[in-house]
Amino acid sequence: MKNKIYITGHKNPDTDSICSALALAELKNKMGEPAEAIRLGNLNRETEFVLNFFNVEAPRLKTSIKPQVRDIEIDPAYCVSPDMSMANAMDLIQKNNINSLPVVDDTDNLIGIVSLSNIASTYMEIWDDSIIGRSNTSFENIIDVLRAKIIYKPDNLRPMSGKMAVKAIKKEDLIKEGDIVIVGDDKFDQESAINNNISLLILTISTQLDDDVLELAKKRGVAVITTGLSTFMVARILPQAVPVNYVMTKENLVVFHKDDLIDDVREKMSQSRFRSYPVLDNKNQVIGNISRYHLISNLRKKLILVDHNEKNQSIDDIDSAEIIQIVDHHRVANISTSNPIYFRNEPVGSTATIVSKMFFENGIKPSRAIAGLLCSAIISDTLLFRSPTSTETDKYVLEKMKKIAAIDVEEYAMEMFKAGTSLEGKKADELLKSDVKDFSIENKNIRVCQIFTMNLSSLESIEKDLKIEMENFINENSTDTFILMITDIFKEISEIIVVGEFKKEIAEKFNASIDNDKFISKGLLSRKKQLIPTVTNAVSESL
């Protein structure tokens, strides 16, 4: 099986990054390359609306790209019941060439581990003759291990609480009530054992009871079984009927979970002596086993970046992964790779436009839901072609995709924008995390947040709180300038709030004057194509 490819957009994901990742994952999977879309942050309201509208599950949140247990092919789990006999456990271990077996309860939760060494050590111990009773060995285990046939089993089986005994001499006081007695074909031995109210009579070498002795056993409530084994073999094998819960390891179990980092697994393995370890899911149920040999190969995750190519916008430990492809529509920035990769960067309004073209080029039709996501991303990033980043290619792609998605673009776009610009219940700190990106310009750290609205005045009541949160962020982080871009989609105008350095310089580049840390710019809609290039010039010229 090929290693899974992970596809992710940037931190603080927007609709384009989420939808493009999901769409590219579908394309890769349809082309026979196992892929999964992931996200690096929480969804905004617009993206939530889109996913709910097309009934698509949100990508899994990941905060680390370091290899995890879930990324390797672990061995299957041979889980056993605590009542299984040691003989059957040993047989399972040998047949499957494994070293241990997870022991689980009725709800499949791990309660212990029985290993080859657990079983082997029992052969070295001198168990006393009460081991069967002391270990609560079941009648069924004894039948199974001795390959015996039942001659008689009372409805209420007497507890096998006594010792194991071989009836070989004519001494009555050697046999006690509740004992398990092994006998041959001597009728006197059979009767005397039964008369002592033993729990189980084991007949060797396929011996059968006479009718009168069988009646005596029934009267006394003594179970009788017969086996083709000799007395010596029965005495030798009978302890193997002991259930594994008597010998299994119960304390200080070393287990791993699907989401455990491989680095942590290595460290934990180095501090223990076991040869294999159970792997549990999020319900603490056993799903497999992992051994040291699983950790030998290169386990770096394969990663595809969409809608960004700046290191500070991606997952924090990106150097732990192997980037194999980038699909983006932004400026080429500072991502570096150890090997040549597929890098597709086009000057279009949305990454979804490029992903759509990749479907067309490979002759693969997206599902209706994915076509809907691609349409949504194009509408979102181009503001339904109001943004200056829009191209004829975006319009052409949307025209084709809307037919597969079966949507009325104008009507759907209005619903999507309403959902995305709703500020109901939103606090200042939440808004400043909703669609934010960090840029490095001339070694200055610039943070830019964009909020879309259908009415600029709707934010006036919390404008003061927004500035306070921006100032707090600068004071607590290594950020030089925090810019908030509040964009009215339909009036095609933006209010810019600047906190930190370069306030005056940035405003002047937009032919505006800074007043109370803010200014208005008509026609400013795009962070990528209009704001960042202008801010870059302002910062560069002022240094």
Stockholm file with secondary structure:
# STOCKHOLM 1.0

chainA/1-543         MKNKIYITGHKNPDTDSICSALALAELKNKMGEPAEAIRLGNLNRETEFVLNFFNVEAPRLKTSIKPQVRDIEIDPAYCVSPDMSMANAMDLIQKNNINSLPVVDDTDNLIGIVSLSNIASTYMEIWDDSIIGRSNTSFENIIDVLRAKIIYKPDNLRPMSGKMAVKAIKKEDLIKEGDIVIVGDDKFDQESAINNNISLLILTISTQLDDDVLELAKKRGVAVITTGLSTFMVARILPQAVPVNYVMTKENLVVFHKDDLIDDVREKMSQSRFRSYPVLDNKNQVIGNISRYHLISNLRKKLILVDHNEKNQSIDDIDSAEIIQIVDHHRVANISTSNPIYFRNEPVGSTATIVSKMFFENGIKPSRAIAGLLCSAIISDTLLFRSPTSTETDKYVLEKMKKIAAIDVEEYAMEMFKAGTSLEGKKADELLKSDVKDFSIENKNIRVCQIFTMNLSSLESIEKDLKIEMENFINENSTDTFILMITDIFKEISEIIVVGEFKKEIAEKFNASIDNDKFISKGLLSRKKQLIPTVTNAVSESL
#=GR chainA/1-543 SS CCCCEEEECCSSCCHHHHHHHHHHHHHHHHTTCCEEEEESSCCCHHHHHHHHHTTCCCCEECSCCSCBGGGSCCBCCCCBCTTSBHHHHHHHHHHTTCSEEEEECTTSBEEEEEEHHHHHHHHHSCCCTTHHHHTTCCHHHHHHHHTCEEEECCSSCCCCCSCEEECCSSCGGGCCTTCEEEECSCHHHHHHHHHTTCSEEEESTTCCCCHHHHHHHHHHTCEEEECSSCHHHHHHHGGGGSBGGGTSBCSSCCCEETTCBHHHHHHHHHTCCCSEEEEECTTSBEEEEEEGGGGSSCCCCEEEEESCCCGGGSCTTGGGSEEEEEEESSCCCSCCCSSCCEEEECCSSCHHHHHHHHHHHTTCCCCHHHHHHHHHHHHHHHTTTTSTTCCHHHHHHHHHHHHHHTCCHHHHHHHHHHHHHCCTTCCHHHHHHHSEEEEEETTEEEEEEEEEESCGGGGGGGHHHHHHHHHHHHHHTTCSEEEEEEEETTTTEEEEEEEESCHHHHHHHTTCCCBTTEEEEETCCCIIIIIHHHHHHHHHHHC
#=GC SS_cons         CCCCEEEECCSSCCHHHHHHHHHHHHHHHHTTCCEEEEESSCCCHHHHHHHHHTTCCCCEECSCCSCBGGGSCCBCCCCBCTTSBHHHHHHHHHHTTCSEEEEECTTSBEEEEEEHHHHHHHHHSCCCTTHHHHTTCCHHHHHHHHTCEEEECCSSCCCCCSCEEECCSSCGGGCCTTCEEEECSCHHHHHHHHHTTCSEEEESTTCCCCHHHHHHHHHHTCEEEECSSCHHHHHHHGGGGSBGGGTSBCSSCCCEETTCBHHHHHHHHHTCCCSEEEEECTTSBEEEEEEGGGGSSCCCCEEEEESCCCGGGSCTTGGGSEEEEEEESSCCCSCCCSSCCEEEECCSSCHHHHHHHHHHHTTCCCCHHHHHHHHHHHHHHHTTTTSTTCCHHHHHHHHHHHHHHTCCHHHHHHHHHHHHHCCTTCCHHHHHHHSEEEEEETTEEEEEEEEEESCGGGGGGGHHHHHHHHHHHHHHTTCSEEEEEEEETTTTEEEEEEEESCHHHHHHHTTCCCBTTEEEEETCCCIIIIIHHHHHHHHHHHC
//
